[in-house]
Amino acid sequence: MNTAKDIFQRAEQAARKGNLEYSIELYLQGLTVNPKAADERQMLHRIEAQLVESNGANPAGGVGAKLKSAGKLANLKKLKLQKKWDEAVLEIENILKIQPHNTQLLFDLAELLENIEAPQSAIAILSDLTDIDKTHVESYRRLGSLWAGEGEPKRAIEAWEKLKMYRPEDKEAGKAIRDLSAATMVNAVEEKKSKTGDDSFRSMLKSEEASADLEQKAKVLRTDEDRVEAIRFKKEDLRADPTNSRLWRELGALYQDLGKWKHAKAAYKKALEVNPQDLFAIDRLGTLEESILDEGVAGLKKQISKLEEGAGSEDELAAAKAKLEEAEANAIEFKTGEHERKVLAHPTDYELKLIYGELLMQGESYDQAIEPFQKAVKDPKFKVRAQNNMGKCFQKKNVHAIAITQYQEALKGVADPDSDIAKEIRYNLATAAEDNGEYADALEQYQIIMATDIGFRDVSTRVDGLMQKKQTE
């Protein structure tokens, strides 16, 4: 009888030869024998995604995939109710074959893997899920709990920190980070005491002082005074553990909250010095630089506003405007490069592709912007926005026919025809039609907007202009 290891080896060989369908079947067989094989389960999903994409379909699924899986989904629900977890894992894998990036199914799979006592496999699946959708906060929540359960407090803290990035007000995350940080320090104190055998009265006093400090550290940071105090504690932690990149990151974040950019940058750079693979520190450093550039732009805009109110000469105003133009160009250039790096680091993150494309648009690189938008449409959450942006790019390139098609497709995805996004897309469609000489179509679209919002942009003026043009023809 073939062992799971033998089956997985054959599956790997089949994948190398390009026989993806056979490889998938073998991986599924192997996982039937050993459902706790985390690495192999991840590899299965990667090969499935490769096959789906090579067939021109969306790995995230869609209406078609949902219809094809209707029977299996019903059976999965039944197996869950019966608490037949092993069978449910096999069934959900069969459903994932045609939609391996379906985030809801992956989240459900992770839960099922927990039920069969395969926490490492659940962690692997949730990690893949957050690569696909970095904003999936519930995955970070589960990862935080799972890593803590596996005795990995540092990794647990990183998961909770990631959740806090997308949901800063999350109380559970804040408490978990404080508790895990405190527990980590207490464990370190206990470990040191066990090694030194120091149970003296002096040691007890030190432990009481440490407990008081821990209580202070657990405070929610509401004011700048709280942050200054937190910086003091963080520096004490770093003296005890100077190679901990997470602590350097946290110090940088505190300085950043205080607006002390140089100190924040130095802390983030130190995090990378002690751990060059710390992706969080790389991202934080980039985000900090963006904040510095944005602050510079905002300061120049404020200066120009004062000059326009009569606080300076025309020459001063012209010089300030020139500086603003340069500062905005520098900000766009940096952000574009930063997001290019992020897109390469997170190839399945469609939101990053969307933002990267929008930055390229701001830099008037319309040809380059179209490609990330064409990829971003694969994610239903970003499809409308990506299609609208593609329309803008083609319109800027004077390819009006394709621009019109993109706007029309984007409109189909808008649920509320009177929403702001619907009006924006319809307005863009009208301008593209007008640019293409299709005045009747343009007038019709402008009038639809005008019927619900006569004050929208210059729609009233455009309708008047086209009506006059129609009368003179």
C-alpha positions as CSV (number, residue, x, y, z in Angstrom):
1,M,0.0,0.0,0.0
2,N,1.3,3.4,-0.9
3,T,2.2,5.7,2.0
4,A,1.3,9.4,1.9
5,K,5.0,10.2,1.4
6,D,5.2,8.1,-1.7
7,I,2.0,9.6,-3.1
8,F,3.2,13.1,-2.5
9,Q,6.5,12.4,-4.2
10,R,4.6,11.2,-7.3
11,A,2.4,14.3,-7.2
12,E,5.5,16.5,-7.1
13,Q,7.0,14.7,-10.0
14,A,3.8,15.0,-12.0
15,A,3.7,18.7,-11.4
16,R,7.3,19.1,-12.5
17,K,6.4,17.4,-15.8
18,G,3.5,19.8,-16.3
19,N,0.8,17.2,-15.7
20,L,-1.1,19.4,-13.3
21,E,-4.4,17.6,-13.3
22,Y,-2.8,14.3,-12.4
23,S,-0.6,16.0,-9.7
24,I,-3.8,17.5,-8.1
25,E,-5.4,14.1,-8.0
26,L,-2.3,12.6,-6.3
27,Y,-2.1,15.4,-3.8
28,L,-5.8,14.8,-2.9
29,Q,-5.1,11.1,-2.5
30,G,-2.1,11.8,-0.2
31,L,-4.1,14.2,1.9
32,T,-6.8,11.5,2.4
33,V,-4.1,9.4,3.9
34,N,-2.4,12.2,5.9
35,P,-4.8,15.2,6.2
36,K,-2.4,17.0,8.5
37,A,0.3,17.5,5.8
38,A,0.5,21.3,5.8
39,D,3.1,21.9,3.1
40,E,1.5,19.5,0.7
41,R,-1.9,21.1,1.2
42,Q,-0.4,24.5,0.4
43,M,1.3,23.0,-2.7
44,L,-2.0,21.5,-3.9
45,H,-3.7,24.9,-3.8
46,R,-0.8,26.5,-5.7
47,I,-1.0,23.9,-8.5
48,E,-4.8,24.3,-8.6
49,A,-4.4,28.1,-9.0
50,Q,-1.9,27.6,-11.8
51,L,-4.2,25.2,-13.6
52,V,-7.3,27.5,-13.2
53,E,-5.3,30.5,-14.5
54,S,-3.9,28.6,-17.4
55,N,-7.5,27.8,-18.4
56,G,-8.3,31.5,-18.4
57,A,-10.5,31.4,-15.2
58,N,-10.4,33.2,-11.9
59,P,-8.8,31.3,-9.0
60,A,-11.1,33.3,-6.7
61,G,-14.1,31.7,-8.3
62,G,-17.3,33.4,-9.4
63,V,-20.9,32.7,-10.3
64,G,-19.9,29.8,-12.6
65,A,-17.8,28.1,-10.0
66,K,-20.6,28.6,-7.4
67,L,-23.2,26.9,-9.7
68,K,-20.8,24.0,-10.5
69,S,-20.2,23.5,-6.8
70,A,-23.8,23.8,-5.6
71,G,-24.3,20.1,-4.9
72,K,-20.9,19.7,-3.1
73,L,-21.6,22.9,-1.0
74,A,-24.9,21.4,0.1
75,N,-23.2,18.1,1.1
76,L,-20.5,20.1,2.9
77,K,-23.1,21.8,5.0
78,K,-24.6,18.5,5.8
79,L,-21.2,17.0,6.9
80,K,-20.6,20.0,9.1
81,L,-23.9,19.5,10.9
82,Q,-23.1,15.9,11.4
83,K,-19.6,16.9,12.6
84,K,-17.9,14.5,10.2
85,W,-14.9,16.7,10.0
86,D,-12.5,14.4,8.1
87,E,-15.1,14.0,5.3
88,A,-15.9,17.7,5.3
89,V,-12.2,18.5,4.7
90,L,-12.1,16.2,1.7
91,E,-15.3,17.7,0.3
92,I,-14.2,21.3,0.7
93,E,-10.9,20.4,-1.1
94,N,-13.0,19.1,-4.0
95,I,-14.9,22.4,-4.1
96,L,-11.6,24.4,-4.0
97,K,-10.3,22.6,-7.1
98,I,-11.9,25.1,-9.4
99,Q,-11.6,28.1,-7.0
100,P,-8.5,27.7,-4.8
101,H,-8.4,31.4,-3.9
102,N,-11.9,31.5,-2.6
103,T,-11.2,33.2,0.7
104,Q,-14.4,32.1,2.4
105,L,-13.8,28.5,1.5
106,L,-10.2,28.7,2.7
107,F,-11.3,30.2,6.0
108,D,-13.8,27.4,6.4
109,L,-11.1,24.8,5.6
110,A,-8.9,26.3,8.3
111,E,-11.7,25.9,10.8
112,L,-12.2,22.3,9.7
113,L,-8.5,21.6,10.1
114,E,-8.6,22.9,13.6
115,N,-11.5,20.4,14.3
116,I,-9.3,17.5,13.2
117,E,-6.5,18.8,15.4
118,A,-4.3,20.0,12.6
119,P,-3.3,23.5,13.9
120,Q,-0.2,23.8,11.8
121,S,-2.2,23.0,8.6
122,A,-4.8,25.6,9.7
123,I,-2.0,28.2,10.2
124,A,-0.6,27.4,6.7
125,I,-4.0,27.9,5.1
126,L,-4.7,31.1,6.9
127,S,-1.3,32.4,6.0
128,D,-2.0,31.7,2.3
129,L,-5.4,33.4,2.7
130,T,-3.9,36.6,4.1
131,D,-1.5,36.6,1.1
132,I,-4.6,36.5,-1.2
133,D,-6.5,39.1,0.9
134,K,-4.3,41.0,3.2
135,T,-7.3,42.8,4.7
136,H,-9.0,39.6,5.9
137,V,-8.9,40.5,9.6
138,E,-10.7,37.4,10.9
139,S,-7.8,35.3,9.5
140,Y,-5.3,37.4,11.5
141,R,-7.5,36.9,14.6
142,R,-7.4,33.1,14.2
143,L,-3.7,33.1,13.4
144,G,-3.1,35.1,16.6
145,S,-5.0,32.5,18.7
146,L,-3.4,29.5,16.9
147,W,0.2,30.8,17.2
148,A,-0.4,31.5,20.9
149,G,-1.8,27.9,21.3
150,E,1.3,26.6,19.6
151,G,3.6,28.4,22.1
152,E,4.7,31.0,19.6
153,P,3.9,34.3,21.3
154,K,6.1,36.4,18.9
155,R,4.3,35.1,15.9
156,A,1.0,35.5,17.6
157,I,1.8,39.2,18.4
158,E,2.7,39.7,14.7
159,A,-0.7,38.4,13.6
160,W,-2.6,40.6,16.1
161,E,-0.5,43.6,15.0
162,K,-1.5,43.0,11.4
163,L,-5.1,42.9,12.5
164,K,-4.6,46.2,14.3
165,M,-3.2,47.7,11.1
166,Y,-6.6,47.2,9.3
167,R,-8.8,47.6,12.4
168,P,-7.0,49.9,14.8
169,E,-10.0,50.1,17.2
170,D,-10.2,46.3,17.7
171,K,-10.2,45.8,21.5
172,E,-9.5,42.1,21.4
173,A,-6.3,42.6,19.3
174,G,-5.1,45.4,21.7
175,K,-5.7,43.2,24.7
176,A,-4.0,40.2,23.1
177,I,-0.9,42.1,22.2
178,R,-0.6,43.5,25.8
179,D,-1.2,40.1,27.4
180,L,1.2,38.3,25.1
181,S,3.9,40.9,25.5
182,A,3.4,40.8,29.3
183,A,3.4,37.0,29.3
184,T,6.6,36.9,27.2
185,M,8.4,39.1,29.7
186,V,7.1,37.2,32.7
187,N,8.3,33.9,31.1
188,A,11.7,35.5,30.5
189,V,11.9,36.6,34.2
190,E,10.9,33.1,35.4
191,E,13.4,31.5,33.1
192,K,16.2,33.8,34.3
193,K,15.2,33.1,37.9
194,S,15.3,29.3,37.3
195,K,18.7,29.6,35.7
196,T,20.2,31.8,38.5
197,G,18.3,30.3,41.4
198,D,17.8,33.9,42.7
199,D,14.8,33.6,45.0
200,S,16.1,36.3,47.4
201,F,14.1,39.2,48.9
202,R,15.9,41.6,46.5
203,S,14.8,39.4,43.6
204,M,11.2,39.4,44.9
205,L,11.2,43.2,45.0
206,K,12.5,43.4,41.5
207,S,9.7,41.0,40.4
208,E,7.1,43.3,42.0
209,E,8.7,46.3,40.3
210,A,8.5,44.4,37.0
211,S,4.9,43.6,37.6
212,A,4.1,47.3,38.2
213,D,5.9,48.1,35.0
214,L,3.9,45.5,33.1
215,E,0.7,47.0,34.4
216,Q,1.8,50.4,33.0
217,K,2.7,48.8,29.7
218,A,-0.7,47.4,29.4
219,K,-2.3,50.8,29.4
220,V,-4.1,51.9,26.3
221,L,-2.2,54.7,24.6
222,R,-4.5,57.7,24.5
223,T,-2.3,60.7,24.8
224,D,1.2,61.8,23.8
225,E,2.3,61.5,27.4
226,D,1.2,57.9,27.3
227,R,3.3,57.4,24.2
228,V,6.4,59.0,25.8
229,E,6.0,56.7,28.8
230,A,5.5,53.7,26.4
231,I,8.8,54.6,24.6
232,R,10.6,54.5,27.9
233,F,9.3,51.0,28.6
234,K,10.1,49.9,25.0
235,K,13.7,51.0,25.4
236,E,14.0,49.0,28.6
237,D,12.7,46.0,26.7
238,L,15.2,46.6,23.9
239,R,18.1,46.8,26.4
240,A,17.1,43.3,27.5
241,D,16.4,42.0,23.9
242,P,18.3,44.2,21.4
243,T,17.9,41.8,18.5
244,N,14.1,41.7,18.6
245,S,13.0,43.4,15.4
246,R,9.3,43.5,16.6
247,L,10.3,45.7,19.6
248,W,12.2,48.0,17.2
249,R,9.2,48.2,15.0
250,E,6.9,49.0,18.0
251,L,9.4,51.7,19.0
252,G,9.3,53.2,15.5
253,A,5.5,53.2,15.5
254,L,5.4,55.1,18.8
255,Y,7.8,57.7,17.5
256,Q,5.7,57.9,14.3
257,D,2.5,58.5,16.3
258,L,4.4,61.4,18.0
259,G,5.4,62.8,14.6
260,K,9.1,62.2,15.3
261,W,10.0,61.0,11.8
262,K,13.8,60.8,12.2
263,H,13.5,58.7,15.4
264,A,10.9,56.5,13.8
265,K,13.0,55.9,10.7
266,A,16.0,55.1,12.8
267,A,14.0,52.5,14.8
268,Y,12.6,50.9,11.6
269,K,16.0,50.7,10.1
270,K,17.3,49.1,13.2
271,A,14.6,46.5,13.0
272,L,15.8,45.7,9.5
273,E,19.4,45.7,10.7
274,V,18.7,42.9,13.3
275,N,16.3,41.1,10.9
276,P,16.7,41.9,7.2
277,Q,13.7,39.5,6.5
278,D,11.3,41.5,8.6
279,L,8.7,42.4,5.9
280,F,6.6,44.4,8.4
281,A,9.6,46.7,9.0
282,I,10.1,47.1,5.3
283,D,6.4,48.1,4.8
284,R,6.5,50.4,7.9
285,L,9.6,52.2,6.6
286,G,7.9,52.7,3.2
287,T,4.7,53.9,4.8
288,L,6.7,56.3,7.0
289,E,8.4,57.8,4.0
290,E,5.0,58.3,2.3
291,S,3.7,60.1,5.4
292,I,6.8,62.4,5.4
293,L,6.3,63.2,1.7
294,D,2.5,63.8,2.3
295,E,3.2,66.1,5.2
296,G,5.5,68.1,3.0
297,V,2.9,68.4,0.3
298,A,0.2,69.4,2.8
299,G,2.6,72.1,4.3
300,L,3.2,73.6,0.9
301,K,-0.6,73.7,0.1
302,K,-1.2,75.5,3.4
303,Q,1.6,78.0,2.6
304,I,0.1,78.6,-0.9
305,S,-3.3,79.2,0.6
306,K,-1.9,81.9,2.9
307,L,0.0,83.5,0.0
308,E,-3.2,83.5,-2.1
309,E,-4.9,85.4,0.8
310,G,-2.4,88.2,0.4
311,A,0.3,87.2,2.8
312,G,3.1,87.3,0.2
313,S,4.2,88.5,-3.2
314,E,3.4,87.0,-6.6
315,D,7.0,85.8,-6.9
316,E,6.7,84.0,-3.5
317,L,3.4,82.4,-4.7
318,A,4.9,81.3,-8.0
319,A,8.0,79.8,-6.1
320,A,5.7,78.0,-3.6
321,K,3.6,76.5,-6.5
322,A,6.8,75.3,-8.2
323,K,7.9,73.6,-5.0
324,L,4.5,72.0,-4.6
325,E,4.6,70.6,-8.1
326,E,8.0,69.1,-7.5
327,A,7.0,67.7,-4.1
328,E,3.9,66.1,-5.5
329,A,5.9,64.6,-8.3
330,N,8.5,63.2,-5.8
331,A,5.7,61.8,-3.7
332,I,4.1,60.0,-6.6
333,E,7.4,58.7,-7.8
334,F,8.3,57.3,-4.4
335,K,4.9,55.7,-3.8
336,T,4.9,54.2,-7.3
337,G,8.2,52.5,-6.6
338,E,7.1,51.4,-3.2
339,H,4.0,49.8,-4.5
340,E,5.8,48.2,-7.4
341,R,7.9,46.5,-4.7
342,K,4.8,45.5,-2.7
343,V,3.1,44.1,-5.9
344,L,6.2,41.9,-6.5
345,A,6.3,40.8,-2.9
346,H,2.6,40.0,-2.8
347,P,1.7,38.7,-6.3
348,T,-1.9,37.7,-5.3
349,D,-2.8,40.9,-3.6
350,Y,-5.2,42.5,-6.1
351,E,-5.8,45.7,-4.0
352,L,-2.0,46.5,-4.2
353,K,-2.2,46.1,-8.0
354,L,-5.1,48.5,-8.1
355,I,-3.3,51.1,-6.0
356,Y,-0.2,50.6,-8.0
357,G,-2.1,51.2,-11.3
358,E,-3.7,54.4,-9.8
359,L,-0.3,55.7,-8.9
360,L,1.0,55.1,-12.4
361,M,-2.0,57.0,-13.7
362,Q,-1.1,59.9,-11.5
363,G,2.3,59.8,-13.1
364,E,0.6,59.8,-16.5
365,S,2.1,56.3,-17.3
366,Y,-1.2,55.1,-18.8
367,D,0.2,52.2,-20.8
368,Q,1.9,50.7,-17.7
369,A,-1.2,51.4,-15.5
370,I,-3.5,49.3,-17.7
371,E,-1.7,46.0,-16.9
372,P,-2.3,46.0,-13.1
373,F,-5.9,47.1,-13.6
374,Q,-6.4,44.1,-16.0
375,K,-5.2,41.8,-13.2
376,A,-7.2,43.6,-10.4
377,V,-10.5,42.9,-12.2
378,K,-10.1,39.3,-11.1
379,D,-11.1,40.3,-7.6
380,P,-14.9,41.1,-7.5
381,K,-14.2,43.7,-4.7
382,F,-12.1,45.8,-7.1
383,K,-13.6,45.0,-10.5
384,V,-15.7,48.2,-10.9
385,R,-12.9,50.5,-9.7
386,A,-10.4,48.8,-12.0
387,Q,-12.6,48.9,-15.0
388,N,-13.4,52.6,-14.4
389,N,-9.7,53.3,-14.2
390,M,-8.9,51.3,-17.3
391,G,-11.5,53.4,-19.1
392,K,-9.7,56.6,-18.0
393,C,-6.4,55.2,-19.2
394,F,-7.8,54.3,-22.7
395,Q,-9.5,57.7,-22.9
396,K,-6.3,59.5,-22.1
397,K,-4.7,57.5,-24.9
398,N,-7.6,58.6,-27.2
399,V,-8.7,55.0,-27.7
400,H,-12.3,56.1,-27.0
401,A,-14.1,52.9,-28.2
402,I,-12.3,50.7,-25.7
403,A,-12.7,53.4,-23.0
404,I,-16.5,53.4,-23.6
405,T,-16.6,49.6,-23.4
406,Q,-14.8,49.6,-20.0
407,Y,-17.1,52.2,-18.6
408,Q,-20.2,50.3,-19.7
409,E,-18.8,47.1,-18.1
410,A,-18.1,49.0,-14.9
411,L,-21.6,50.4,-14.8
412,K,-23.0,46.9,-14.9
413,G,-21.3,46.1,-11.7
414,V,-22.8,49.0,-9.7
415,A,-25.8,48.0,-7.6
416,D,-27.1,51.5,-7.0
417,P,-27.5,53.6,-10.2
418,D,-27.8,56.8,-8.2
419,S,-24.6,56.3,-6.1
420,D,-21.7,58.6,-6.4
421,I,-19.6,55.9,-8.1
422,A,-22.4,55.2,-10.6
423,K,-22.6,59.0,-11.4
424,E,-18.8,59.2,-11.8
425,I,-18.6,56.2,-14.2
426,R,-21.6,57.5,-16.2
427,Y,-20.0,60.9,-16.4
428,N,-16.8,59.3,-17.7
429,L,-18.8,57.3,-20.2
430,A,-20.5,60.5,-21.5
431,T,-17.2,62.4,-21.9
432,A,-15.7,59.4,-23.8
433,A,-18.7,59.3,-26.1
434,E,-18.5,63.1,-26.6
435,D,-14.7,62.8,-27.4
436,N,-15.6,60.1,-29.9
437,G,-18.2,62.3,-31.6
438,E,-21.1,60.2,-30.3
439,Y,-23.0,63.3,-29.1
440,A,-26.5,61.7,-28.9
441,D,-25.1,59.0,-26.6
442,A,-23.2,61.5,-24.5
443,L,-26.3,63.7,-24.1
444,E,-28.3,60.7,-23.0
445,Q,-25.8,59.8,-20.3
446,Y,-25.5,63.4,-19.1
447,Q,-29.3,63.7,-18.9
448,I,-29.5,60.5,-16.8
449,I,-27.2,62.1,-14.2
450,M,-28.9,65.4,-14.4
451,A,-32.3,63.8,-13.6
452,T,-31.0,62.8,-10.2
453,D,-28.2,65.3,-9.5
454,I,-28.3,68.5,-11.5
455,G,-25.3,69.9,-9.5
456,F,-23.0,67.0,-10.4
457,R,-19.8,68.5,-11.7
458,D,-20.4,70.5,-15.0
459,V,-23.2,68.2,-16.2
460,S,-25.7,71.0,-16.6
461,T,-23.3,73.1,-18.7
462,R,-22.5,70.1,-20.9
463,V,-26.1,69.3,-21.5
464,D,-26.8,72.9,-22.5
465,G,-23.8,72.8,-24.9
466,L,-24.9,69.5,-26.5
467,M,-28.5,70.7,-26.8
468,Q,-27.4,73.9,-28.6
469,K,-25.1,71.8,-30.9
470,K,-28.1,69.5,-31.7
471,Q,-30.3,72.5,-32.6
472,T,-27.7,74.0,-35.0
473,E,-27.2,70.7,-36.9
